Amino acid sequence: MPGEKKRFVIIGGGPGGTSCATHAARLGADVTLIEKDLIGGAAHLLDCIPSKAMIATGGAMSMMKGAEAMGLAKVDVQLDFDALRDRIVSIEDQLEESVTSLLASQSVRLIEGTGRLTGSHTVVAEPNDGSDPIELEADVIVLSTGSRPRIPDWAPIDGERVLTTRHAYPPPELPEHLVVIGSGVTGVEFVHMFNSFGSEVTLIVSRQQVLPGKDPEVAAALEQSFLDRGVRLFMGARAESIDVEGSQVTVRCDDGRSAVGSHALLAIGSIPNSEALGLDEAGVEHEWGYVKVDHNNLSSQPHIYAAGDLSGKLPLSSVATTQGRKIAQHAMGLHAGPHRHLDYDKAASAIFTDPEIADVGLAEADAFSEGRKIRVTKVPFSVSAKALINNDSRGFVKIVSDPATGVVLGGSIVGRHAAELISVLALAVTAGLTVTDLVESLFVHPALAEVLGEAAE
Ligand SMILES: Cc1cc2nc3c(=O)[nH]c(=O)nc-3n(C[C@H](O)[C@H](O)[C@H](O)COP(=O)(O)OP(=O)(O)OC[C@H]3O[C@@H](n4cnc5c(N)ncnc54)[C@H](O)[C@@H]3O)c2cc1C
């Protein structure tokens, strides 16, 4: 009706849901957000942020251990597990508080409870405090309930000795020897994290390279760094059982090998939080529990959207946030004119290991398998004065461009601050900049970014 505000009901308060809520409210919608657990979602409180906080602590330890190389007296550095736990809780509290006050500042109504679709325009919220269910009518519904770790039948997860990623911030005790199952992004970050804390680590890698699907040269650089740091790699081995006996955990693999440690950590992917969401009641099509969406993140129902991991696109916090914003704009009619759809092929991503790894856009291997003509240029960080100053000249920058036009199509970076540096290439890929644009940019000297200009030449 004219003059009436559009009613948004959003289920799930992670980056997808909260970003949609604040943007829709700013655009004049009446917004209700239902969150059953933690404002900020798994991203802020269970996955992304606590893992990066622990990795940063491990990084600080490694730097201190290398103090002599920077002209400092040797220092004895010990991990303080209680202080680490306090640090993580404090970061989580600050983030939850800042998201909660942002939502309040935009007059978003927050219901602490579990949301479920009851029809194509109706949602019920069961409040956490046990009070009566709240029936809500909506013009626009956004589903952003995220995902959780996948646990196969053979894994006796107990949160003590056999862990998922969600038991590891930090775990009940520092593992003497951690067996990590799964060598995707999450698995390798945990290998790096616990190795830097001083745990012995064995990694079970089901294929012949860590980081399946990533540039083989990038994966090889990480494998070498793991081997140099004493990580044991079981290549081409699939875990199929875990036995716990007292303080010993044995992971048996399909090739007959066994890895024995004090703890095991499972990092073999995630599943969507959708089984109790009422998708069928509302006529929302789904596949493997993920909501099927179009390029506007719209489901099979013309006013029900899905954001974040539930949409089955790239499971990244950054992607969830952008989807949330785009959904708010689309539902509020801002996409009537020309606009840019989200292009997942241009999303930058990073792996917070040591060395750090980041990439964006077209990968060299993918271009070859598609038979596409590309120009690949690569420069090692060892040419950089800043890398020498940092006492860390490992890694390289690789740029993939179009040989005819010079347009930057993609790139990979292995090395210190790769996650920050990749933003320059991400901007180039999104904006259609050329290698000449990079070469002619006046970068700071001395800075690691100068290597981007050199790799573009
Ligand atoms: C170990 C790990 C590290 C990661 N690191 C990074 C990283 O460095 N960078 C990055 O970009 N991404 C990272 N990710 C991925 C990132 O965490 C996810 O992509 C992101 O959390 C997805 O956001 P979301 O909004 O879809 O869902 P979530 O953050 O999962 O939030 C969903 C919310 O919905 C709530 N909810 C679920 N069901 C209901 C219901 N029925 N009613 C009400 N509320 C409900 C949940 O309680 C939760 O708070 C990492 C993931 C893992 C596992």
The ligand as an SDF file (V2000), in Angstrom:
LIG
                    3D

 53 58  0  0  0  0  0  0  0  0999 V2000
   37.0660  -22.3780   10.0960 C   0  0  0  0  0  0  0  0  0  0  0  0
   36.4880  -21.4040    9.1130 C   0  0  0  0  0  0  0  0  0  0  0  0
   37.1900  -20.2750    8.7850 C   0  0  0  0  0  0  0  0  0  0  0  0
   36.6600  -19.3590    7.8670 C   0  0  0  0  0  0  0  0  0  0  0  0
   37.3970  -18.2670    7.5220 N   0  0  0  0  0  0  0  0  0  0  0  0
   36.9240  -17.3950    6.6160 C   0  0  0  0  0  0  0  0  0  0  0  0
   37.6970  -16.2720    6.2250 C   0  0  0  0  0  0  0  0  0  0  0  0
   38.8230  -16.0850    6.6700 O   0  0  0  0  0  0  0  0  0  0  0  0
   37.1640  -15.3940    5.3350 N   0  0  0  0  0  0  0  0  0  0  0  0
   35.9150  -15.5670    4.8160 C   0  0  0  0  0  0  0  0  0  0  0  0
   35.4790  -14.7160    4.0140 O   0  0  0  0  0  0  0  0  0  0  0  0
   35.1600  -16.6370    5.1560 N   0  0  0  0  0  0  0  0  0  0  0  0
   35.6330  -17.5500    6.0380 C   0  0  0  0  0  0  0  0  0  0  0  0
   34.8810  -18.6460    6.3890 N   0  0  0  0  0  0  0  0  0  0  0  0
   33.5330  -18.7990    5.8170 C   0  0  0  0  0  0  0  0  0  0  0  0
   32.5290  -17.9330    6.5700 C   0  0  0  0  0  0  0  0  0  0  0  0
   32.6000  -18.1990    7.9520 O   0  0  0  0  0  0  0  0  0  0  0  0
   31.1100  -18.2110    6.0430 C   0  0  0  0  0  0  0  0  0  0  0  0
   31.1070  -18.1340    4.6490 O   0  0  0  0  0  0  0  0  0  0  0  0
   30.1310  -17.1960    6.6300 C   0  0  0  0  0  0  0  0  0  0  0  0
   29.9890  -17.4380    7.9980 O   0  0  0  0  0  0  0  0  0  0  0  0
   28.7640  -17.3060    5.9500 C   0  0  0  0  0  0  0  0  0  0  0  0
   27.9200  -16.3270    6.4720 O   0  0  0  0  0  0  0  0  0  0  0  0
   26.3500  -16.5990    6.5810 P   0  0  0  0  0  0  0  0  0  0  0  0
   25.7280  -15.2690    6.8840 O   0  0  0  0  0  0  0  0  0  0  0  0
   25.8790  -17.3660    5.4380 O   0  0  0  0  0  0  0  0  0  0  0  0
   26.1560  -17.5780    7.8170 O   0  0  0  0  0  0  0  0  0  0  0  0
   26.7040  -17.6850    9.3150 P   0  0  0  0  0  0  0  0  0  0  0  0
   27.8510  -16.7820    9.5960 O   0  0  0  0  0  0  0  0  0  0  0  0
   26.8530  -19.1400    9.5000 O   0  0  0  0  0  0  0  0  0  0  0  0
   25.4570  -17.1660   10.1300 O   0  0  0  0  0  0  0  0  0  0  0  0
   24.2220  -17.8360   10.1030 C   0  0  0  0  0  0  0  0  0  0  0  0
   23.4610  -17.5110   11.3650 C   0  0  0  0  0  0  0  0  0  0  0  0
   22.1430  -18.0430   11.2600 O   0  0  0  0  0  0  0  0  0  0  0  0
   21.7240  -18.5010   12.5280 C   0  0  0  0  0  0  0  0  0  0  0  0
   20.6320  -19.4630   12.3150 N   0  0  0  0  0  0  0  0  0  0  0  0
   20.7100  -20.6900   11.7260 C   0  0  0  0  0  0  0  0  0  0  0  0
   19.4550  -21.2290   11.6610 N   0  0  0  0  0  0  0  0  0  0  0  0
   18.6080  -20.3330   12.2110 C   0  0  0  0  0  0  0  0  0  0  0  0
   17.2070  -20.2860   12.4220 C   0  0  0  0  0  0  0  0  0  0  0  0
   16.4210  -21.2830   12.0260 N   0  0  0  0  0  0  0  0  0  0  0  0
   16.6680  -19.2110   13.0420 N   0  0  0  0  0  0  0  0  0  0  0  0
   17.4590  -18.1810   13.4500 C   0  0  0  0  0  0  0  0  0  0  0  0
   18.7880  -18.1680   13.2800 N   0  0  0  0  0  0  0  0  0  0  0  0
   19.3630  -19.2100   12.6440 C   0  0  0  0  0  0  0  0  0  0  0  0
   22.9900  -19.1080   13.1130 C   0  0  0  0  0  0  0  0  0  0  0  0
   22.9060  -19.1450   14.5390 O   0  0  0  0  0  0  0  0  0  0  0  0
   24.0670  -18.1320   12.6310 C   0  0  0  0  0  0  0  0  0  0  0  0
   24.3120  -17.1190   13.5770 O   0  0  0  0  0  0  0  0  0  0  0  0
   35.3870  -19.5910    7.2870 C   0  0  0  0  0  0  0  0  0  0  0  0
   34.6730  -20.7510    7.6110 C   0  0  0  0  0  0  0  0  0  0  0  0
   35.2210  -21.6570    8.5080 C   0  0  0  0  0  0  0  0  0  0  0  0
   34.4500  -22.9130    8.8200 C   0  0  0  0  0  0  0  0  0  0  0  0
  1  2  1  0
  2  3  1  0
  2 52  2  0
  3  4  2  0
  4  5  1  0
  4 50  1  0
  5  6  2  0
  6  7  1  0
  6 13  1  0
  7  8  2  0
  7  9  1  0
  9 10  1  0
 10 11  2  0
 10 12  1  0
 12 13  2  0
 13 14  1  0
 14 15  1  0
 14 50  1  0
 15 16  1  0
 16 17  1  0
 16 18  1  0
 18 19  1  0
 18 20  1  0
 20 21  1  0
 20 22  1  0
 22 23  1  0
 23 24  1  0
 24 25  2  0
 24 26  1  0
 24 27  1  0
 27 28  1  0
 28 29  2  0
 28 30  1  0
 28 31  1  0
 31 32  1  0
 32 33  1  0
 33 34  1  0
 33 48  1  0
 34 35  1  0
 35 36  1  0
 35 46  1  0
 36 37  1  0
 36 45  1  0
 37 38  2  0
 38 39  1  0
 39 40  1  0
 39 45  2  0
 40 41  1  0
 40 42  2  0
 42 43  1  0
 43 44  2  0
 44 45  1  0
 46 47  1  0
 46 48  1  0
 48 49  1  0
 50 51  2  0
 51 52  1  0
 52 53  1  0
M  END
$$$$
